[in-house]
Amino acid sequence: MSTVRARVWRFKIEKGKTGAEAVQAVEIGQGPLPISLAAMVNINALACDLRKTVNQRVRDHEIRLLLSYIIGSRSKGPLGVECPALDSSAGHIKRFVSECTGLGVMSAASQALFDWTPKVNGLGSFDNYDTLPGKAAGVYAKTGVRPDLLYDLPAGPIAGEARGRRRDAKEMFPPGKGTPEQRKRLEKLAQWSVDHGNHAYFMSWVWLGAGGVYVDIFLPDGSAALADLKTGWIDEPGDAKSWQFRVPRSDRRRVVAPAAEGSLTFLGELLQLSGETTAAGAAISRLGMEAEIAMDVAFSREEEQLGTLAGVPVRGRWIRGDVLGEARHEVLLGVLGERVEVDRRVQRERLATFAPDRLDTFLDGRLVTVVRSAEGPRPTWDRIRAELLERT
């Protein structure tokens, strides 16, 4: 289990007649955000369009590539980066590593801050438009500025934007009032939010450098979806002095037509209701069935049976992160024959606490990942199963 240093910001949008006019932000504080390499691999392994063919060799290669650049810690230490190799790589490889890390850190932040529970039917992608909730096709624009993911929270949906950049500086957090890139992206997201009925969103901006992995997290003020933030892991208070910047006036038309007086748009319903009671719930259930079909295909393609989990067969294999030479990590990628319910409260507590003899495991839906140090022996399936089904 590793950590990344997280700096958390609260921001609010000042709105005018034409939309967002200014953004004001204040730092809440900093702290060690727990991050699981197994969870990061799991999230990226599922980041595909379920309607397309998943090439197993390509997916395995992507996992090997990611684990060759990112360095986990045997103790509760910082997540590291193989910076000399990253700096020597082509631009598209740098972007791949930073974006994969960004998505993984953003999802870890969502768990630590607002207790999002990872599950296949609780996450949509703005890149894979069909994974968005049902009637959202008439609410969210297909083109233009868009966030990355849509999280399904009890208080309502929240969009997440993940960015990752290489930073060559002794001080990993840019000082002052945020970078021009951060401000520019917040400007665009602020206008996207206003155009979509003041939609809740947040942004995580990951920095990769010799000092490890750091992340700036920007959270909207006054959002009902983020009313009950979990900030107990923050150990350093922030600077109470706020910073503000103006949002350039946009000539673009609003992408969401205003509702007739007294009527409730689907987006309004989506923000007020949650779960299977909404139209979105039905669409998410449909997506869940498609995910099950994709997992059935993945399970049938795996030849080696690892063992069973609560009586359900698990097939898969170990993949070494050795693209750059000698491997530091090895990851087990396993597919379950069907879903197995686990205590997600225990899984969240495992991500937030450290035990020297604990495995880095993660189970989401029917995909299980285990990351281990390549120097030691592989854990037995009995040990993996015992930790995955741990109840306390």
C-alpha positions in Angstrom: 0.0 0.0 0.0 1.3 3.4 -1.0 0.3 7.1 -0.6 0.3 10.2 -2.7 0.5 13.7 -1.2 -2.8 15.4 -1.8 -3.6 19.2 -1.6 -7.3 19.9 -1.4 -9.0 23.1 -2.6 -12.5 24.3 -2.2 -13.8 26.6 -5.0 -17.0 28.4 -5.8 -18.3 29.8 -9.1 -19.7 33.3 -9.4 -22.4 33.2 -12.0 -23.8 36.0 -14.1 -26.4 36.3 -16.8 -24.3 34.6 -19.4 -22.9 31.8 -17.2 -19.8 31.4 -15.1 -18.0 34.8 -14.6 -15.3 34.0 -11.9 -13.9 31.2 -9.9 -12.6 31.6 -6.3 -10.6 28.9 -4.5 -9.2 28.4 -1.0 -6.9 25.6 0.2 -8.4 23.2 2.8 -5.2 21.4 3.5 -2.8 18.6 2.6 -2.5 15.0 3.6 -1.4 11.5 2.6 -4.0 10.0 0.3 -3.9 6.1 0.3 -3.5 4.6 -3.1 -3.6 0.9 -4.1 -1.6 -0.2 -7.2 -4.1 -3.1 -7.5 -7.0 -0.6 -7.6 -5.2 1.5 -10.1 -4.7 -1.5 -12.4 -8.2 -2.6 -11.9 -9.7 0.7 -12.9 -7.6 1.0 -16.0 -8.2 -2.6 -17.0 -12.0 -1.8 -17.0 -11.6 1.5 -18.8 -12.8 0.2 -22.2 -15.9 0.3 -24.3 -17.8 -2.9 -23.5 -19.2 -3.0 -27.0 -15.7 -3.3 -28.5 -13.5 -6.4 -28.5 -11.0 -6.4 -25.7 -7.7 -7.6 -26.9 -6.2 -9.5 -24.0 -2.6 -9.1 -25.2 -3.0 -5.3 -25.6 -4.6 -5.0 -22.1 -1.8 -7.1 -20.6 0.8 -5.0 -22.4 -0.8 -1.8 -21.0 -0.6 -3.2 -17.5 3.0 -4.2 -17.9 3.8 -0.7 -19.2 2.1 1.1 -16.4 3.7 -1.0 -13.7 7.1 -0.5 -15.3 7.0 3.3 -14.7 5.1 3.5 -11.4 6.9 2.3 -8.3 4.8 1.1 -5.3 6.0 1.0 -1.7 6.5 -2.0 0.5 5.5 0.0 3.5 3.1 3.0 3.8 5.5 5.1 1.7 5.0 7.4 -1.3 4.1 6.1 -4.7 7.1 6.7 -7.0 7.9 7.3 -10.6 10.7 6.0 -12.8 11.5 9.6 -14.0 14.6 9.0 -16.1 12.8 6.4 -18.1 9.7 8.5 -18.4 11.7 11.5 -19.6 13.4 9.3 -22.2 10.0 8.0 -23.5 8.0 9.3 -26.4 5.3 11.8 -25.7 2.4 9.4 -26.2 4.0 7.0 -23.6 4.3 9.9 -21.1 0.7 10.8 -21.7 -0.4 7.2 -21.2 1.4 6.8 -17.9 0.3 10.2 -16.6 -3.4 9.7 -17.6 -3.6 6.2 -16.2 -2.1 7.4 -12.9 -4.5 10.4 -13.0 -7.5 8.2 -13.3 -6.4 5.9 -10.6 -5.6 8.7 -8.2 -8.9 10.5 -8.9 -10.8 7.3 -8.1 -8.8 6.9 -4.9 -9.6 10.5 -4.0 -13.3 9.9 -4.6 -13.3 7.0 -2.1 -11.3 8.9 0.5 -13.2 12.2 0.2 -16.9 11.3 -0.4 -17.0 7.6 0.1 -17.7 6.5 -3.4 -18.0 2.7 -3.6 -16.4 1.3 -6.7 -18.7 -0.9 -8.7 -19.3 -1.6 -12.4 -22.7 0.0 -12.4 -21.7 3.1 -10.5 -19.4 4.7 -13.0 -19.9 6.2 -16.5 -17.4 7.6 -19.0 -17.9 10.7 -21.1 -15.6 9.3 -23.7 -17.7 6.1 -24.0 -21.0 8.1 -24.3 -23.2 5.0 -24.1 -22.1 4.3 -20.5 -23.8 7.4 -19.3 -27.2 7.1 -17.6 -30.2 6.5 -19.7 -31.8 9.9 -20.8 -28.5 11.6 -20.2 -28.0 11.4 -23.9 -30.4 14.3 -24.1 -28.6 16.2 -21.3 -24.9 15.9 -21.8 -23.2 17.3 -24.9 -21.4 14.8 -27.0 -18.8 17.3 -28.2 -16.9 20.2 -26.7 -15.5 20.4 -23.2 -16.4 17.4 -21.1 -15.1 15.8 -17.9 -13.7 12.2 -17.8 -16.0 10.2 -15.5 -19.4 10.4 -14.0 -19.7 9.0 -10.4 -23.0 7.7 -9.1 -23.3 9.0 -5.5 -26.3 8.7 -3.2 -26.7 12.5 -3.1 -26.6 12.7 -6.9 -24.2 12.4 -9.8 -20.8 14.2 -9.8 -18.5 14.5 -12.8 -14.8 13.9 -12.3 -11.9 15.4 -14.4 -8.5 13.7 -14.2 -5.3 15.3 -15.4 -1.7 14.2 -15.1 1.5 16.0 -15.8 5.2 15.5 -15.4 6.7 18.1 -13.0 10.5 18.7 -12.8 10.8 20.7 -9.7 12.0 20.3 -6.1 8.7 21.6 -4.8 6.2 19.2 -6.3 3.1 21.4 -5.6 3.2 24.6 -7.8 3.1 27.5 -5.3 0.7 30.4 -5.5 -2.6 30.6 -7.2 -2.5 27.4 -9.3 -1.0 27.0 -12.7 -2.3 28.7 -15.9 -3.3 25.2 -17.2 -5.2 24.4 -14.0 -7.0 27.8 -14.1 -7.8 27.3 -17.8 -9.3 23.9 -17.2 -11.3 25.1 -14.2 -12.7 27.9 -16.4 -13.9 25.5 -19.0 -15.3 23.0 -16.4 -17.1 25.9 -14.6 -18.9 26.9 -17.8 -19.7 23.2 -18.5 -21.3 23.0 -15.1 -23.4 26.1 -15.6 -24.4 24.9 -19.1 -25.6 21.6 -17.5 -27.8 23.1 -14.8 -25.0 23.8 -12.2 -23.9 20.1 -12.4 -21.6 19.0 -9.5 -18.0 18.2 -10.5 -14.5 18.0 -9.2 -11.0 18.0 -10.7 -7.9 16.1 -9.7 -4.5 17.2 -11.2 -1.7 14.7 -10.7 2.0 15.7 -10.7 4.6 13.0 -11.5 8.2 13.8 -10.5 11.3 12.7 -8.7 9.6 13.5 -5.4 6.8 11.0 -6.2 3.2 11.5 -7.1 1.3 14.5 -5.9 -2.2 15.6 -6.6 -4.2 18.9 -6.5 -7.9 18.2 -5.9 -10.4 20.9 -6.6 -13.9 20.5 -4.9 -16.9 22.7 -5.6 -18.4 24.6 -2.7 -22.1 24.3 -1.9 -22.6 21.1 -3.9 -25.2 18.7 -2.2 -23.4 15.7 -3.8 -20.2 16.6 -1.7 -21.9 17.9 1.4 -20.4 15.2 3.7 -16.7 15.3 2.9 -14.3 12.9 4.7 -11.2 15.0 5.5 -9.9 13.2 8.6 -6.8 12.1 6.7 -5.7 15.7 6.1 -2.8 16.4 8.4 -1.7 19.9 7.4 -4.1 22.9 7.3 -4.2 25.1 4.3 -3.7 28.8 3.7 -7.0 30.6 4.4 -6.2 33.3 1.8 -8.2 32.6 -1.3 -7.3 33.3 -5.0 -9.7 34.2 -7.7 -9.7 34.5 -11.5 -12.1 35.7 -14.1 -13.8 33.4 -16.6 -13.6 34.7 -20.2 -17.1 35.4 -21.7 -18.1 32.5 -24.0 -19.9 33.0 -27.2 -21.2 29.4 -27.2 -24.9 28.7 -26.9 -26.1 26.8 -23.9 -26.2 23.0 -24.7 -29.1 22.4 -22.3 -32.4 24.0 -23.3 -34.1 25.6 -20.3 -37.1 23.7 -19.0 -40.6 25.2 -19.1 -41.7 26.9 -15.9 -43.0 24.4 -13.4 -41.5 21.4 -15.2 -38.6 19.2 -14.0 -35.9 18.2 -16.5 -34.3 14.8 -16.4 -31.1 16.4 -15.1 -33.1 17.9 -12.2 -34.5 14.4 -11.4 -31.0 13.0 -11.7 -29.7 15.4 -9.2 -32.5 14.9 -6.7 -32.9 11.2 -6.9 -30.5 8.2 -7.0 -30.4 4.5 -7.3 -32.7 2.2 -9.2 -35.7 4.5 -8.7 -34.5 6.8 -11.5 -34.5 6.4 -15.2 -30.7 6.5 -14.9 -30.9 3.5 -12.6 -32.6 1.4 -15.3 -30.0 2.5 -17.8 -27.1 1.7 -15.4 -28.7 -1.7 -14.9 -28.6 -2.2 -18.6 -24.9 -1.3 -18.6 -24.4 -3.8 -15.8 -25.8 -6.5 -18.0 -23.4 -5.6 -20.8 -20.5 -5.6 -18.4 -21.6 -9.2 -17.3 -21.5 -10.3 -20.9 -18.0 -8.8 -21.4 -16.8 -10.5 -18.2 -18.3 -13.8 -19.4 -16.2 -13.5 -22.6 -13.1 -12.6 -20.6 -13.6 -15.6 -18.3 -14.0 -18.0 -21.2 -10.7 -16.8 -22.7 -8.7 -17.5 -19.6 -7.2 -21.0 -19.5 -5.7 -21.3 -16.0 -8.0 -21.6 -13.0 -6.4 -20.0 -10.0 -8.9 -21.3 -7.5 -12.3 -20.4 -6.1 -13.7 -17.4 -4.2 -16.8 -18.2 -2.1 -17.3 -21.3 -4.3 -17.0 -19.3 -7.6 -14.2 -20.3 -10.0 -11.5 -17.7 -10.7 -9.3 -17.8 -13.9 -6.4 -15.6 -14.7 -2.6 -15.1 -14.7 0.3 -13.1 -13.4 1.7 -10.2 -15.4 5.1 -8.8 -14.8 5.9 -5.1 -15.1 9.2 -5.7 -17.0 8.9 -3.5 -20.1 11.9 -1.4 -19.0 14.0 -4.4 -17.8 13.9 -6.1 -14.5 10.4 -6.2 -13.0 9.7 -4.5 -9.7 6.0 -5.6 -9.6 3.9 -8.4 -10.7 0.1 -8.2 -10.9 -2.4 -11.0 -10.8 -5.4 -10.3 -13.1 -8.3 -12.7 -12.4 -11.8 -13.0 -13.7 -14.6 -14.5 -11.6 -17.2 -16.9 -13.1 -19.9 -14.8 -11.5 -20.2 -12.0 -9.0 -19.2 -12.5 -5.3 -20.4 -10.0 -2.7 -17.6 -8.7 -0.4 -17.7 -6.4 2.5 -16.9 -3.1 0.8 -16.5 -1.3 4.2 -13.6 -3.7 4.9 -12.1 -3.1 1.5 -12.2 0.7 2.1 -10.6 0.3 5.5 -7.9 -1.8 3.9 -7.1 1.0 1.5 -6.8 3.5 4.3 -4.7 1.5 6.8 -1.3 -0.2 6.6 -0.2 -3.6 7.7 3.2 -4.9 6.7 2.0 -8.4 6.0 -1.1 -7.4 4.0 -1.5 -8.0 0.3 -2.4 -5.2 -2.1 -5.7 -6.6 -3.4 -8.7 -5.1 -5.1 -12.0 -6.7 -6.2 -14.5 -4.8 -8.4 -17.4 -6.7 -9.9 -15.9 -9.8 -11.4 -12.3 -8.5 -11.8 -9.8 -9.1 -9.1 -6.2 -7.7 -9.0 -3.3 -8.4 -6.7 0.0 -6.5 -6.9 3.1 -7.9 -5.3 6.8 -7.2 -5.2 8.6 -9.2 -7.9 11.4 -10.0 -5.4 9.4 -12.2 -3.1 7.5 -15.4 -3.7 4.0 -15.3 -5.1 1.3 -15.6 -2.5 -0.8 -18.7 -2.5 -4.4 -18.5 -3.7 -5.5 -19.6 -0.2 -3.9 -16.4 1.2 -5.4 -14.2 -1.5 -8.8 -15.7 -1.0 -8.6 -15.2 2.8 -7.8 -11.5 2.5 -10.4 -10.8 -0.2 -13.1 -12.4 2.0 -11.8 -10.8 5.2 -14.7 -9.5 7.3 -12.9 -7.5 10.0 
